[in-house]
Amino acid sequence: MFADLHLHSRFSDGTWQPEELAQQARKHGLAAISLTDHDTVEGCPAAAKACEALGVEFIPGTELTAEQRGNEIHILAYCLDIQDARLLSEMRKFQSVRQNRVREIVARLNELRVPLKAEAVFALANCQAPGRPHVARALVQAGLCGSLDEAFERFLKKNRPAFVPKFKMSAADAIALIHHAGGVAVMAHPGLNRSDEVIPSMVEAGLDGIECFHTKHSTVTAEHYLQIADRFRLLVTGGSDCHGISKGVPLIGTVKIPYQHVKKLKERAEKRNAETRNPKSEART
């Protein structure tokens, strides 16, 4: 039994519907998946329903952008209560910031005499959490760029003329928000961040786990983070970071972890929720 715990749908920067992800999970023989769209849980109900019909376990999740000591860190959240009022309130703020970022990117493109309209991006995105990939797709759709790669290379990458920095909450605030919603906080693809020096401070802030297995982690990199997980007694997760067909060949099923890691995630969430309901039990442990 295996799981893929890092997947994106069309509700953020993926291309597949949640139902298609569930179908792909069944096709690849996965026992469990998690939908980790950026700054939203909008697709989780549909994913949960589709997974239940197909006999695939669903773990509600999301991916938050945070900052720790000047480093951009992505934090995956698992086992969330997606009806939690505070979580939904904060996510509405994140989504508003994302929408304003798109407007600013388009304004910069217009200054460069690239005639793209923000409304075209929002119509294409058709979700609450749009991002740069949607701008890139809109540029290609309008014939203003020949490919997504060209859009990023010419305009959207860091240090390119239409780049706008992303809002980042503190890692401690992100972890606290995840815990408040009954979830488990995991550092995403640390091999891409290259900021191992912040891991101890994130552990102090309550980090629960680390994504050791990822599409862009080599075997050596995965082993490195397995050792870090062992040193700090962190949970181990992994996933393909599949975005559908937006980034080439679909990645779902190419990175998968033994189901025992899903079980440990759920146990951590259940333990924390029990302690929240009965604070005296925490004081005794």
C-alpha positions in Angstrom: 0.0 0.0 0.0 1.4 3.4 -1.1 0.4 7.0 -1.0 1.1 10.2 -2.9 0.8 13.1 -0.5 1.6 16.1 -2.8 -0.9 16.8 -5.6 -2.4 19.9 -7.2 -5.7 20.4 -9.0 -7.2 23.1 -11.1 -8.2 24.9 -7.9 -4.6 26.2 -7.7 -1.9 25.7 -10.3 -2.8 22.2 -11.6 -4.8 21.3 -14.6 -6.8 18.3 -13.5 -10.1 18.3 -11.7 -10.0 16.7 -8.3 -12.1 13.8 -9.7 -9.4 13.2 -12.3 -6.7 13.0 -9.6 -8.8 10.4 -7.8 -9.1 8.4 -11.0 -5.4 8.6 -11.6 -4.8 7.5 -8.1 -6.9 4.4 -8.6 -5.2 3.8 -12.0 -1.8 3.8 -10.3 -2.9 1.6 -7.4 -2.5 4.2 -4.7 -4.1 3.5 -1.4 -4.2 7.2 -0.3 -3.7 10.6 -1.7 -3.7 14.2 -0.4 -4.8 17.3 -2.4 -2.4 20.1 -1.4 -3.5 23.1 -3.5 -1.9 26.4 -2.7 -3.7 28.5 -0.2 -7.0 26.8 -0.6 -9.0 23.7 0.4 -11.6 24.5 -2.3 -11.1 21.2 -4.2 -11.1 18.9 -1.1 -14.8 18.1 -0.9 -14.9 16.9 -4.5 -11.7 15.0 -4.1 -13.0 13.3 -1.0 -16.2 12.3 -2.7 -14.5 10.9 -5.8 -11.9 9.0 -3.7 -14.6 7.5 -1.5 -16.4 6.2 -4.7 -13.1 4.7 -6.0 -11.9 3.1 -2.7 -9.0 5.5 -2.3 -8.3 7.1 1.1 -8.3 10.9 1.0 -6.3 13.2 3.3 -7.5 16.8 3.2 -4.6 19.2 2.8 -3.1 22.4 1.5 0.2 24.1 0.8 1.1 27.4 2.5 3.9 29.8 1.5 5.8 31.0 4.5 9.1 32.7 5.4 11.7 31.8 8.0 14.7 34.0 8.5 14.5 35.4 5.0 14.0 32.0 3.3 10.8 31.2 1.4 9.5 27.9 2.8 6.5 25.9 1.6 4.6 24.1 4.4 2.2 21.2 3.6 -0.8 20.7 5.8 -2.4 17.4 6.3 -5.5 16.0 8.1 -7.1 19.4 8.2 -10.6 20.3 9.4 -11.5 22.1 6.1 -14.5 23.7 7.8 -12.4 25.4 10.5 -13.5 29.0 10.6 -10.1 30.5 11.3 -8.5 28.5 8.6 -11.1 29.6 6.0 -10.9 33.2 7.1 -7.1 33.3 6.8 -7.3 31.5 3.4 -9.6 34.2 2.1 -7.0 36.7 3.0 -4.3 34.7 1.2 -6.6 34.4 -1.9 -7.2 38.1 -2.0 -3.5 38.7 -1.9 -3.0 36.3 -4.7 -5.7 38.0 -6.8 -4.1 41.4 -6.2 -0.7 39.9 -7.2 -2.1 38.8 -10.5 -3.5 42.3 -11.1 0.0 43.8 -10.3 1.7 41.4 -12.7 -0.7 42.2 -15.5 -0.2 46.0 -14.8 3.5 45.5 -15.2 3.0 43.5 -18.4 0.8 46.3 -19.7 3.6 48.8 -18.9 5.8 46.6 -21.2 3.1 46.9 -23.9 1.9 43.4 -23.5 -1.8 43.7 -23.9 -3.1 41.1 -21.4 -6.1 41.7 -19.2 -6.4 40.6 -15.6 -10.0 39.4 -16.4 -8.6 37.0 -18.9 -6.3 35.5 -16.3 -9.1 35.1 -13.7 -11.4 33.6 -16.3 -8.8 31.0 -17.3 -7.9 30.3 -13.7 -11.5 29.9 -12.6 -10.5 29.5 -8.9 -9.9 31.5 -5.8 -6.1 31.1 -5.7 -4.7 32.2 -9.0 -0.9 32.4 -9.5 1.8 33.0 -12.0 1.1 29.7 -14.0 -2.3 31.1 -14.8 -0.8 34.3 -16.1 1.6 32.2 -18.2 -1.2 30.2 -19.6 -3.2 33.3 -20.4 -0.2 34.8 -22.3 0.1 31.6 -24.4 -3.6 31.5 -24.9 -3.6 35.1 -26.2 -0.7 34.3 -28.5 1.6 36.7 -26.6 4.1 34.0 -25.8 4.8 30.7 -27.5 5.1 28.5 -24.4 4.8 28.6 -20.7 8.6 28.4 -20.4 8.9 31.5 -22.6 6.3 33.4 -20.5 8.4 32.7 -17.3 11.7 33.4 -18.9 10.7 36.7 -20.5 8.4 38.1 -17.8 7.4 36.0 -14.8 10.5 34.6 -13.1 12.3 36.3 -10.3 14.3 39.3 -11.6 12.2 39.4 -14.8 10.3 42.6 -15.6 6.8 41.5 -14.6 7.8 39.5 -11.5 5.9 40.5 -8.3 7.1 38.9 -4.9 4.7 36.5 -3.2 3.1 37.3 0.1 4.7 35.1 2.8 3.4 34.6 6.4 5.9 33.6 9.0 6.6 29.9 9.3 5.5 30.0 13.0 2.2 31.5 12.1 1.6 29.0 9.3 2.4 26.1 11.6 0.1 27.6 14.3 -2.7 28.0 11.8 -2.4 24.4 10.6 -2.4 23.1 14.2 -5.4 25.2 15.1 -7.3 23.5 12.2 -6.3 20.1 13.6 -3.7 19.5 11.0 -0.1 18.3 10.8 2.6 20.7 9.4 5.3 19.4 7.1 8.1 21.2 5.4 7.7 20.7 1.6 10.6 19.8 -0.8 13.4 21.0 1.4 16.0 20.0 -1.2 14.6 22.8 -3.4 14.7 25.4 -0.6 18.4 24.8 0.3 17.8 26.3 3.7 18.5 23.5 6.1 19.7 26.0 8.6 16.1 27.0 9.4 14.9 23.5 10.2 15.9 23.6 13.9 13.9 26.9 14.5 10.9 25.5 12.6 11.0 22.4 14.8 10.9 24.7 17.8 7.9 26.4 16.2 6.1 23.0 16.1 7.0 21.5 12.7 5.7 18.0 12.6 7.4 16.5 9.5 9.6 16.9 6.5 8.9 15.9 2.8 11.9 13.6 2.2 10.7 12.1 -1.1 9.9 14.4 -3.9 10.1 14.4 -7.7 13.1 16.7 -7.6 14.9 14.9 -4.7 17.7 12.6 -5.7 18.3 9.4 -3.8 21.1 11.1 -2.0 18.9 14.1 -1.1 16.1 11.9 0.2 18.6 10.0 2.4 19.9 13.3 3.7 16.5 14.4 4.8 15.6 11.0 6.2 18.6 11.5 8.5 17.4 15.0 9.5 13.9 13.6 10.2 15.5 11.0 12.4 17.6 13.5 14.2 14.7 15.8 15.0 12.1 13.0 15.4 10.1 14.4 12.5 7.4 12.5 10.5 8.4 11.5 6.9 6.2 12.3 3.9 6.6 12.3 0.2 4.8 13.0 -3.1 5.1 13.7 -6.7 4.0 17.4 -6.7 1.9 16.5 -9.7 0.3 19.5 -11.5 -1.6 17.5 -14.1 -0.3 18.1 -17.6 0.8 21.7 -17.0 4.5 20.7 -16.4 5.0 18.0 -19.0 4.3 14.3 -18.2 1.9 13.8 -15.3 3.9 12.9 -12.2 1.3 11.2 -10.1 2.4 7.7 -9.1 6.1 8.4 -9.8 6.9 9.2 -6.2 5.0 7.3 -3.5 5.6 6.4 0.1 4.6 3.3 2.1 1.2 3.7 3.8 2.8 3.4 7.2 3.7 7.1 6.9 0.1 8.1 6.3 -0.8 6.1 9.5 1.7 8.1 11.5 0.4 11.4 10.1 -3.1 10.5 11.2 -1.9 9.4 14.6 -0.1 12.7 15.2 -3.2 14.6 14.2 -5.4 12.5 16.5 -3.0 12.9 19.4 -2.8 16.7 19.0 -6.6 17.0 18.7 -7.0 14.9 21.9 -4.6 17.2 23.7 -6.5 20.2 22.5 -9.7 18.8 23.8 -8.1 17.9 27.1 -5.2 20.3 27.9 -4.5 18.5 31.3 -3.4 15.4 29.3 -0.8 17.4 27.6 0.6 18.7 30.9 1.0 15.1 32.1 2.9 13.9 29.0 
